[in-house]
Amino acid sequence: MEKVVIIGGGPAACTAALYTARADLAPVVLEGEFSAEILPGGQLMTTTEVENFPGYPEGVTGSELMADLKKQAERFGARFQYNTVTRVDFSSSPLCVYVGDTEIQSKTVIIATGATARYLGLDAEKRFLNNGVSACATCDGALPRFRGKSVVVVGGGDTAMEEALFLANFVGHVHVVHRRDAFRASKIMGDRVIAHEKITVEWNSVVREILGDDENGVTGVILKDTQNGEERQVDCVGYFAAIGHKPNTDLFTGVLEMDEAGYLITRPDSSYTNCEGVFACGDVQDRQYRQAITAAGSGCMAALDATRWLEAQPTD
């Protein structure tokens, strides 16, 4: 019988592990198995440079940051396992988490499975990831490679508008690529983008190809007109996908309450889910900020909530 099982391996999971380990709860962290598509450690494992995480004045690579977070949690007794959870049963106590046919029973479960950025599915998106391709302007927009240069933002919702306006503070010019002739974004956000002197909207256009090479990364994109099929090239050093994120919650469908986009619902000002003893933190329940530092902060919240919940339970 475990006291705390944490599902996930990113900043939220590691911070939850740190806090529960320091509370002598000996958490087990199930961070997933290595595969071609998944790197335990969350989205930071695919980020080459992190400049906005407090405590690293010179910046740090995503993998180094995750290694530090993991090492700190392990110092206090957290146990990390490269196991993928395949099923859960939160219908009764103890809570049950399954890794294949192996059942793990626990008094509490903290879910920190994160979210995955959506891309168009172009091969070059993977090839040039962190070499000009990004899904987070707030994370990467101020990097030297983009400053004063031209970049492309793909999308037409409020997220794309926010990304474009943020990037305009640093880059030379922003091309917003949208497949229709009107934005899905709120009118006020769309109007700001259209009126901005450093932003050009490429209406009725889709990205057919991302250009570049391994040395220089992204050097441009080929756009296709959705109305007449004509193609044109836009030179740029950055390609920002702003078409949304998918929370990694398929495992909890029909078990935990979710919103219409699949994000786990937690009680206001807490990490409590609708199941007793189950808590959620990080990008799996945060559709607004999605930053490493906010994930870490919510991991702390979940750990404190889980600790207090355990303390309030009757002793055998």
N, C-alpha and C positions, 0 to 999 in steps of 0.2 A: 504493500500500500504506500503510494507516494503522497506527499503533502501538496506538491505543486508540480504540474506538468505544463511546460511552455511549448506551444507549437509555433515554429518560426525560427529565423536565425538572424534577422536584421537588427537595427538599433533598438527597436521597441523590445524585441525578445531579449537581447543582451542586457538591456537596462533592467527589465523585469527580473532577469536572472540574477543580476547583481544585488538588487534590493532584497529579493526573497532569500538569496544565499546569506546575506548579512544578517537576516532575521533567523538564521539557523533552520531554514526550511528545506535545505538540500534539493533545490529544484532540478528536474530533468528537462533538458532542452532538446526537443526533437526538431532539428534544423533542416531535415531533408537530405536526400542523396544527391551526389554529383551526377550530372548528366549533361548532354549537349545543350539542353535548353535551360537548365536550372543550376545556379551556383548558390550553394548554401551561404547565407550572409546577406541576402536581400539585394535590392537594386544597387546598393553601393559597390557590390562586387564587380559591377560593369562600369563603374565610374573611375576614370583614371586620376582625376584631380579634384579634391574637395577643399575649397577655400573658405567656406562659411560655417564650419563646425567649430564652436568655441573651444579654445585650448590648443589650437594648432596655428600659431601666427604665421608660419611659413607654408601652410597648406599641408595636405596629406593625401595619399592615394586612398581610394575607397577600400581596397583590400587591407591596407595597413591600418586604417581606422577600425575596420571590423575585427582585425586580429587583436588590436589593443582592447577593444570593448570585451571581446571574448576572454582574453587573458585576465582582465580585471575581475570578471564574474567568476572564472575558475579559481582565482586566488581564494575566494571565500567559500568554495565548495560546490559551485554549480557544475552539473555534469552535462556535457554536450554529446549528442549522439547523431550520427549521420543516418537517421531513419526517417522515412516518409510515412506520415499518417494516412491510412487508407479509409478509415471509418471511425465514427465516434458514436457513443451512446450516452446522452446526457439526461435520459428519462428518469433515472433514479440515482441514489447514492450507494456506493461510490460511483463517480464518473468513470466511464470507460473509453479509452483511446486505443485504437488498434493499429498495429504496424503489420500488415499482412494478417497472418493468423495469430500473431502474438498480442495478447491483451495486456494493457497497462491500466491499473486502477489508481485513481487519484482522488483526493478530497477536493482539489480545485484544479481548474484548467485555465491557463491564460493563452488567448489566441492572438498571435502576432504574425499572421501569414502574409501580410502586405498586399500590394496591388501591382499590377503589371501595366506598363504604358502600352497604349495601342499604337501600332504603326500601320503603314499601308500594305506591308507585305513584300516590299521590294528587296531583292537580294542585297543590294547596295546599302540598305539600312543597317543590316548586320555587319557588312564588311567595313563600313566607316563609322560604326558606333564608337563614340568618344574620339573620333578623328574627323569631326565636323558634323556628325549626326548626334542629335540629342532630343530628349523629350521633356526637358526642363530648362527653360530660359532662366528662371531664378537661380538654378544651380550653376549653370554654365555660361550664361550670357555675358558676364564680365570678364571671362577669360581672355588673355592677350590675343589668341588667334582670331577672335571675332571683333576686337575693338577697331573701329574705323573702317571696317570692311562691310560687304554686302552679305545678307543672310536671307534665307527663305523660311517662312512660317506656313505650315499647312494646316488649314482648319477654318471654320467659320462661326464657331461658338464663342461664348464669353472667354473661355480659356485661351483661345487663339488671339483674341483681342488683347487680353492682359499680357500675353507673352510678347506680342508685337510691340505694344507700348513700352513694356519694360526694356526690351532689346533696343528700342530707339534711343535710349539713354546712353548706350555704349557703342553701338555699331554705326557704320556709315549710312547704311540704308537697309530697309526691311521690305521684302516682297511677300505679301500675304496671298497665298494661293488658295482660291476657293472654287469649288466645282459649279456653283450656281451664280446667279446675278444679284443675289441678296444674302446678307448674313443671317444666320440663325441667332446670332448674339442679340442682346438687348440693344435697343436703338441708340441709347446714349453711348454705349461702348463702341458700337459700329461707327457712329458719327465721329467719334474721337479718332479712330483709326483712319477713316476716309480723309479727314481734314489735316492729318499730321503731315508735315512737309517732308519727313524722312521715311514715310511709308507709302508704298505703291500697292494697290490691290490688283491682283491678277484674276479678274473675274472669269467665270466659265472656263476654268482651267484645272487640269490635274497633272500631277507629276508622273511622267512616264518613265523617267530614268534619272538617276543621280550620277553625276560625272565625278571623276577623281582618280587618284592613284594612291598606292600605299604610303608613299613618302609625304605627299602634301595633303592627303585626305580629300575632303569634298572640294571641288573646284567649280561646280555648277550643276544645274538641273536642266532637263529637257521637259518643257511643258507642252501639253496637248490641249488644244481648244476643244471643249466639249460640244460646240455647236457646228463647227466646220471641219474639225479634225486636223487643222493645221498645227504644226509643231514649231517651237521656237526655243532658243537657248537663253537661259539667264545665268550669268556668271555670279558665283557666290562662294563663300568659304564655310557657310553653315547651313544646316538643314534641321529645322526644329519641327518635330511632329507634335501637333497640339489638337489631337482628335480624341482625347480622353484616356482614361485608365480603366482597367478591369480589376476590381477587388478579387483576391484569391479566396473566394468563399464557396466554391462549388461543393466542397466537403461538408458544408453546414446547411445546405439546402433542405428545408423541411424540418430543421432542428432548431435553428436560431432565427430570430426576427431580422429581416433585412429591409432596406429601402428599395425603391424601384430600380436602382442601378446595381444592387447587390451588395452594398456596404452594410456591415453589421450595425445594428441599432443598439446604442448604449443609453442608459439613463442619463439625463442631464447632469453635467458636472461630475461624472463618474465613469467607470469602465464596466459597470454591471450590465450584463446581457439579460435576456428574459429567462435564462436558466440559472437556478441557484448554484453558486460556486463557479460559474463560468464568466470570465472577464475578457474583454477585447481591447486591444490597443494598437496604435500605429496606423499605417495606411489602410488596413483592412476595415477601419471604421472612420477614417478621416478623409472625406472627399473634398476638403477645403484647402488644406495647407500642404500636405504631402512632402514635408521636409525631414531630413534625418534628425534634426534637433527636436522637432515637434513629436516625431515618433518616439525618440528617447524619453521625452517628457511624459508622454502618455504611457510608456512602459513603466515608468516610476509610479504613475497613478494606479495602474493595474496591480502592481506588486503591493502597494500600500493597501489597496482595496482587498486583495486576496488575503493579506496578512491579518487585517482587521476582521474579515469575515471568518477566518479560521479561529481567531481568538474568541469570537462570539459564539462558537458552536459548543454544545454541551460536551463535556469530557466523558469518556467511557469509564 
